[in-house]
Amino acid sequence: MTSVDQYNLTTVINKEEFKDYVFVKELEVEGRSLVAKKALYPGDVVLIEEPLIKYDLKPTCRSTKSPYFSKKLWSSLMAIVREHEEPVEHFDDFKKPGKTDNEDDDDNDSYSGYSSEEESEDEEEEQDEAMADSDFCPGVPAAILAYLDIHPPTHVYSKIRPRKSFKSDDFDFFYYPDPQQEPKWADHKTYQLVRDVVHRVVKTEPLFSHVDASDLINFVLKIYCNAHTVALPRAREIPTHSHKKYRREIYKPKFAENDTYWGEDENELVITPTITLLRWGSKMAHSCTPNLFLRFEPVSNAMVFTVIRPLEVGEPLSFSYLPEDDLSVGGLICGTAEDRRNKLEKFKFFTCSCESCMDWDWSRGVLCKKCNKSENYCNRQGIWKCFNCQNLNEPTFIGDREKSVTRVLMGFASRIYNNRINQSVLGMLEPYLFDLLNPADESQVPVPRNHWTYGIIHSLLATYHLYLFPKAFGKGLADRLGLFEMGLKEALTYIELFNGSIVHHNNSESVSHGNPMAAFFAGWRVLHIVIDLVMETTENKYANATYERSDSESDSDSDSDSDSDSDSTEDKATIKPKQEEILVTKDHEETTPAEPELISLPQEWIEPITKISNIVTEEWIPLIEQVFKHHQSPVVDDMRRQIREFAERVEKTSKLTQN
């Protein structure tokens, strides 16, 4: 056991708490790791650390974070990596049900909000992204480019001022697979790819002619083994380039300062994937059911590690090295234990043996051939056991069918949640997903109820029925077709499955903890759609509405003596909802008036909405409040506020319906 104050703590912000909470210990499996020095409880902030380096995963222009970027260099790095990596199957590659490879998609239905020109642009953009993104693109090119910040070229770009100076031993603290120490790594495919790519880059790219290839190889491997990917909002709204500043000054008198927006749509938050490397954060062990929650604070430029369940003295501190979103197979939300282990072996160079990976895979329940229940689960040794009839049997659904369903779902999810949905995808979404649940082809196995893909199907259906369809065709039509009721039941199915397989495991034989934080943030994608629907539907916007006519219409009335003209003018009167007034108190504090007039919930909505509200408020929110009690987050505070208002609205409007 070693005290952390014997090492470099320059990147640690909460030095005193950090020294009081943890110490360094060499563990048998995890290696040199941080363990609890004292008993820790949910909400304790163990570590607040500034990244040693930080760079864009997908740079698009030369900037302070990517001073050596050029489109030519970036394209060259991407091309070199693609030449050396194995081809991968893209999740976006799917056809409509019943279509063959030789059939064209001739459907020309006119869906609101989509034009043929927009579809063509979407298809071109999707083709570009499919060509660019892979297992090692843009990860390896971005790491190679970031290396120039540490060892800048001296023969060009002499005017570039380094953002930060580094010491020779700054990166000695990080683990990487070294074939000289462990010969087995020489045969690892990821190591071979990085080695071959770096040698090619150093040999062919003039900007890297000064680079030691071995040092660059080690740097890229250290990034893959130790770095974290965070999603940062792009805060800059106006360009800093001198020519653009000049043009902005010219156009200011014409458009005014507030009416000219330089950049993306100001109503759309642009997220930039960013790679961060932490000196001490890298010493946290990995677990698929971690005891710490990691988040990035852009304001303080720091990563915050917070305890999410009670820890005993000597217990290793852990967080997840895997993605916690619902778009990545092999992360904490999507995929199986086997998927997680494969991803860690490929990119992090170790085989996971955490409590979750050693337990039965509770996210992969399939149908038992004997009792016909979806209680058949697999352990690490590949043994399938039905926990309903205790029978050991061969599983259904596993194999090509499981892979095919995964490919389809991830393709739909990527398009929908990345705002790349077009007319064709919107048209095939519902029938395709329904066919996965109840295949028209009797030889195909339906998706089992306790399999993780079952939950993802219902999250996509809920998004379609509650948001995408009403947006494209109108809420009135969606209501008449009963899509809101259907979507709420699908949202409930999704949240219940999350609660029983990710937040905690319903099976009494489970030996692993759940992963409630990942479930909460992934579940918010559907939950906020439900909240918006309920809040909007149960409020009478036209209570005390005012009837107004324009001045021209009033003048027309005064000049006309005919009843017909008067009637025509009355037909043109518009109804305007009463605007919410802002009241100012004596203390100059803004307050809102009394609550709006409420409308009762439709009877068929009450049961699914009430169950959703109970799960979130009774099981999810208490933990969230514990975790963020000492270190608040504006984003999480707003989510909690919306959930509280949603729960109150459900309770009040349900009583109106009963009365």
Secondary structure, 3 states (H helix, E strand, C coil): CECHHHCCCCCECCHHHHHHHEEEEEECCCEEEEEECCCECCCCEEEEECCCEEEECCCCCCCCCCCCCCHHHHHHHHHHHHHHCCCCCCCCCCCCCCCCCCCCCCCCCCCCCCCHHHHHHHHHHHHHHHHHCCCCCCHHHHHHHHHHHHCCCCCCCCCCCCCCCCCCCCCCCCCCCCCCCCHHHHHCHHHHHHHHHHHHHHHHCHHHCCCCHHHHHHHHHHHHHHCEEEEEECCCCCCCCHHHHHHHHHHHHHHCCCCCCCCCCCCCCCEEEEEEECCCHHHCEECCCCCEEEEEECCCCEEEEEECCCECCCCECEECCCCCCCCCECCCCECCHHHHHHHHHHHCCCCCCCHHHHCCCCCECECCCCCCCCCEEECCCCCEEECCCCCECCCCCCCHHHHHHHHHHHHHHHHHHCCCCCHHHHHHHHHHHHHHHCCCCCCCCCCCCCEHHHHHHHHHHHHHHHHHHHHHHCHHHHHHCCHHHHHHHHHHHHHHHHHHHHHCCCCCCCCCCCCHHHHHHHHHHHHHHHHHHHHHHCECCCCCCEEECCHHHHHHHHHCCCHHHHHHHHHCCEEECCCCCCEECCCCCEECCCCCCECCCCHHHHHHHHHHHHHHHHHHHHHHHHHCCCCCCHHHHHHHHHHHHHHHHHHHHHHHHHC
